[in-house]
Amino acid sequence: MENLPLDLLRRIFELACTDGGYTGNSLSLTSKAIRKASRATRFHSIFLNAGPRRLRSFLDLYERECDASFEDKPRIRHLYASFHVSDLKESQSDRSRAPPSSTNRPALSDEFLSDEDDAAIDTSEFDEQLAKALRDMKHFPAVSSPQCANQTSSAEYREPARTLFRLVAPDLWSLVLQVGYNYRAKLAPPILEDAFPLLRELVVVGSTNPRDLFVAGPTNNSTLLPSLVHLHLGTGVNNPTLHLSSWSLVAPTVTHLRITGTCRLQELELAVGVVYEPSRIAVHPSPLVSFVQRISRSLAPHSKTIPPPPTYPSLRYLLIQPDPAPGPVGFCGTPMVEYVEAIEALEEFLTQCRSAGIQGTLLPPLPDSIICGKLAAHVKWQWTKRLEGDLGYWDVGEHI
């Protein structure tokens, strides 16, 4: 193998290094000759669980490899960066030393589980594992607690992150940013300072506002992602805003938009320039009702039916994968009724998008097991398949 031409070896290594860094690390440990031959390609794809210490350690390594004394600079083409906004892996000793209080208890448990409720949990009525999970929730730090805020806001965290992205920005082809999906958190302050001239695919899980990611922020004079074609936004239940008008300034060439999770129909209407008109024919099949509807629409003011100019005119493909259906809650079926109505509205809206030249696809809802933080693991799995040549999160049954 050492007798093969260097260009051929590098091509082989590039095709092999599509697993987030494991193969690249193995190549560096094989032999001095293989380490030297794979220097430029073993960083081809990197998965970085970017805690403060690991981020600093990786940056030191990458800066050494980028030394100008070497012939070829190692280029990261595909990067998955998972940024910590809180440290949930507290040791049991930490929990015993710091009993939960109203300042470090999450909002969810504050609302649904008080101290009295905690003591009153009866495992004979509830599943034992559920009761344990409810108790453990009280030990999780809140979003607003200093423990969460100190991570990304500190200079120790911020400067290495900005330096890393400054180094990789000119070479990246695809980027995944996982930012606080569980806790509606954001990078404070933003860490992306430079433009990404070659980036064609971006996935953001959690903080979907570009103002929380880019230092410069979206403006009419700065195109930070001039080559971006595929944009995938993963939202949280409590954070459904997509900020598509801002994304259209940051990345004006996006043609494929995928939304995983909760979204607002009104924001999609403005983005594609299509006014959603709900159909009542399926609900009221009477010919008289349908006739009255057509008459009332024809007599309505034109300002209500003429679609506005799209705020994201480059879009041609729109994929939406909704959240899982709500489980049984109490004796009222209202959540499920509202969920079904929302799904039907999205399906109708995507059908109406064809009139604007946009191919809309409503994907099956997320499985019940893929919620909250588990969505990030699902996205990572799809990212790996994407690197291997599969369609990954753009798979809708046909190549788009």
N, C-alpha and C positions, 0 to 999 in steps of 0.2 A: 504493500500500500504506500510505503514511503517513496516508491519509485514513480508514482503517478505525478503528472504535471500539477503544479501548485494551483492553477486556475480550476482544474477539475476537482481537486481536493476541497477547495473552498466552496465550490458549488454543492458537493456532497454534504459538507458540514452545514451549509445553509439550509438544505432540505431536511437535515436531521434535527437541527436546533429549533424545533417548533413546539416545545413542551414547557416553555416558561423558564428555562435555564438549567434544568437537570442534565440534559445531554451535553450542553456547553461546559458545565462544571466537570463532568466525567471526562470530556476530551482534554481538559487542561491537566488532568491527573494521569493521563495515559502514558505519555512520554514527553521528553523535551521537544522532540521533533514535531509531534502532533500538536503539542501546546503552541509552538511557534506558528505552525501552519494554520491553526484554527483561531488565531488571535483576533482576526478581523471579523469572524463570523460566529464565534461561540456566544456572543451577546445578542444574537439575532432576535430572540424573543425572551423577555424577562417578566416573570411574575414577582412582584415586590410587595411583601406584607410590610408596609412602610411605618413601622413603629420607630420612635426616635433613634434608638440605638442601632437597629438594623438598617435604617435609612443612612445613618452616618457611616456605618461600616461598608455598605455597598458603594456609597459615593467615594470613599477613600480608595476602594479597589478600582472603580471605574476611572477615576482621575489618574491613577498610576498607569492604567492600561492606555490612556489617551495621551501619554507623554509624547511630546514632539520628537523625542529621540528615536522612537520606533518608526518603522517604515509605514505601516498602515494603521489607521485609526479604527478601533472596534466600533461598529455602528449598531445601535439598538433600533431595530425596525418595528418591533411590536412590543408594547409595554402595557402591563396590567399593574396599576398602582392602587393599593388598598390603604387608605389613610385612616388612622385611628382617631376617633374623637372622644373615646373614653376607654378605660381599662376595666373591663368587666370581670377579668380573671383575678379577682381578689383572693388572697389566701385566706384560709379559715382563721388563722391567727389575727389577720387584719380585721376580719369581721368581729371577732370576739373583743378586740381592743376598742373598736369604734362601733358601738351599737347604733342601729339605724335611728335617725331623727327626721324631723320634718324638713331639714335642709338638704339631706342626701337621699331622700326617697323620691323615686320617679313620680311624675305627674299621674301616670296610669294607676299606680298603686295608691297614691294619695286619694284618688277619686273613688276607687272601688274597694279599698282594703284599709281600714283603720286599725289601730292597735287592738281595739276591742274585737274587731272582726277576726284578726289574726289568732287571738286566743280562743275564739269561738269555733274555729274550723273543726268540724267533726269528720274524721276520716271514715266513719261508718256510713256517712251520707255521700261524701265525695270520694272520688278516686284518690288513692293515697299519693300517687305521683302528682296529680293536679294540686292537691293541698300543699305538697312540698314546693311545687313551682310557685304558688302564690306567696308562700312565706319567703322564698328566695328572692322574689321580685323586690321585696322591701330593702334588700341589701344592695341593690344596684344603684350606682350613682346617678343623680339627676343630670339633665343636660346643662342646667345652669350652675351646677356645682363647680367649685374651683378645680376639682380633679379632672373634669372634662375640659374645662376652658384652658388649662395650662398646656395641653398637648400641642395643638396646632398654632396657638397664638404666641408661643414662646419663640424667641430668636433661635434657640437651640434646634427647634423643629423647622422653623420657617426658612432659614437661610440654606440649610442643606437641600431642602426640597426645591427651592428656587434655583440653586446651582445645578442640581440634577437635571431639571427640565431645560435649563439654559444649554446644557451640554447635548441633550438628546433632541431638542426641537428641530434642528436642521435635517435630521435623518429619519424621523418617525414616519411610518406608514399607517399604523393603527395604534389607538390608545384607549385604554379603559381606565376610568377614574371611579373608584368606589369611595364615596364620601358620606359617612354617617347615615346610612339608609335607615337604621333602626330608630334614630333619635332626632331626625329632622335637623341634623347639625350641618354646619358649613365650615369651610376652611377660613380661619380668621387670623390674619388677613389672607387674601388670595395669593397663590404661589406661581401662577403662569404669567411670565413677564414678556416672553418673546412670541413671535409668530411661528406657526408650524407650516412651512411652505409645501411639504410633501404629504402631509397627513390627509388620508382619504377616508378613514373610518374612525369615528369617535363614539364611545359608549360612556355614559355618565349615569351612575347609580347613586341616588340620594339627592345631593344638592344640584338641582337642574337649572339654577340661575347662573348664567355666564358671569355676572358681576361678582359672584362668590368664588369664581375660579380664576379669572383674568385680572391682573393688576390694573391694566389700562381700562378695562371695561369696554362694552360695545359702543362704538361711535361710528358715524358715517365716514370718517376719514381713515379708519384702521381696519383692514381686513386681516384678522388674526389667523383665519383658517381658509386660505384662498383656494385650496384644492379639495376641500372636504366634500364627499359625495354621500356617504352613509352616516346618519346620525341616529343614535339609539338612546332614548331617555327612559330611565327607570325611576318612577315616582313612588312616593309613599302615600299611604292612605290619608294622612293629615297634611300632605304637601302636594296637591294635584296640579299646581300651576306650572306650566311648561316654559313660560317666558319665550315664546316662539318669535315675537317681534325683536327681541334682543339677539336671539340666535341668528336671525336673518341678516343682522349687521355683522356679526362675528364670522358667520359661514354662509355667504350668499349663494354658493353653488351647490348646496345640498339638494339632491334629487330623491333620496330615499330616507324617509323618516319613520322610525319605529318607536312606539310608545308602549312600555310595559308597566301596567299598574293603573292608577286612577288618573283621569284627565277630565278637563272641562270642555264640553261640546262647543260652548261659545268661543273659546280660544281657537279651536280647530276651524270654526267657521271663518274667523278673521284671517287665519293663516292661508287658507286655500281659496278664499273668496266665494264661498258657497253658503247660501242661507238655507238652513235646514227647514224643510217643510214637512211636518209630521203627517203621515197618512192615516186617515180615519176609516178607510174603506174596510180594512180587515176587522176593525172593532164594530163598525156599524155597516153591515153589508147591504142595507136597504138601498135600492136605487134612488129613492126620494132623497135620502140623506146625502148620497154621493152627489146628486144634482145640486142640492142646496150648497154643498161645500164648493163646488166648481163656480157657482154663481157668486158666492161670497168672496172667493179669491179673485175673481175677475173684477169685482167692484172695489177691492181693497186698494189703498193708495200705492202707487208704483214704488214709492220710497221703501216700502216694506218688503218688496219682492225683488227689486233689482239688487244683485249681489254687489258688495263693496269690492274694491280692488284688493287682491290678496296681499297680505303683509309678507308672505313667503312665496313669491312667484316662481321660484325655481323648483318647487316640489312637484314630483311626478308620481311617486309611490308613497302610500300611507298605510302602515301596518299598525294595528292596535291589538294588544293582548290584555284583556281586562283582568282585574283582581279576581280571586276565587269568589264564588257565591257565598253569601253570609250563611252561617249555620243557624240552627233553630234557636231563637231568642224568645223566651217567655211564651205567652199564648197569642201573640200578635204576629201576623205574617207580613206586616208592613215592610220590613227590610228586604225580604225576598221579592215582594211585589215591585218595590222601587228598583231593585237590582235588575229584574227582568225587563222593566220598562226602559231602563238606561241602556241595556244591551240591545234591545229592539231599536231604540233611537240611534245608537251608533251604527247598527247594521243598515238602517235606512239612509243615514247621512253618508256613509261610505258608498252606497249605491248612487246617491245623487251627485257625488264627487266626479263621477264619470263625465258629466256634462261639462266640467271644467278641465277635462283631459287628465284627470288624476285617477290612478288605479288604486282603489282602496280595498283593503283586506282585513276582515275581522277574524283574528286567530282565536282558537279555543282558549277559554279562561285559564289562568294559572292553576295548576293542581293545588289542592288544599294544603299539601305538605310544603309548597314553595311560597312561603310568606315571610315578611320581615327580612331578617338577616339571611335567611336561606336563599333569597333571590340572588344574592351576591354569589353564592356557590353555584347556582344554576347558570348565571352569566359567565362565570369562569369556565365552566364545562363547555358552554357554547363557544366561548372565545378560543379554547383549545381546538375544538372541531373546526373552527374557522381557519386557524393556522394550518391545519392539516389538509385544507382544500375543500372542506365541506361548506355548505351554505350557513350553518350555524343559526344565529338568530334571524337570518334573512330567509329561512326556509319556509316557503308557503306552498310548496308542491310544484313550483316551477322556478326556473332561474330568472332572477330579476336584476 
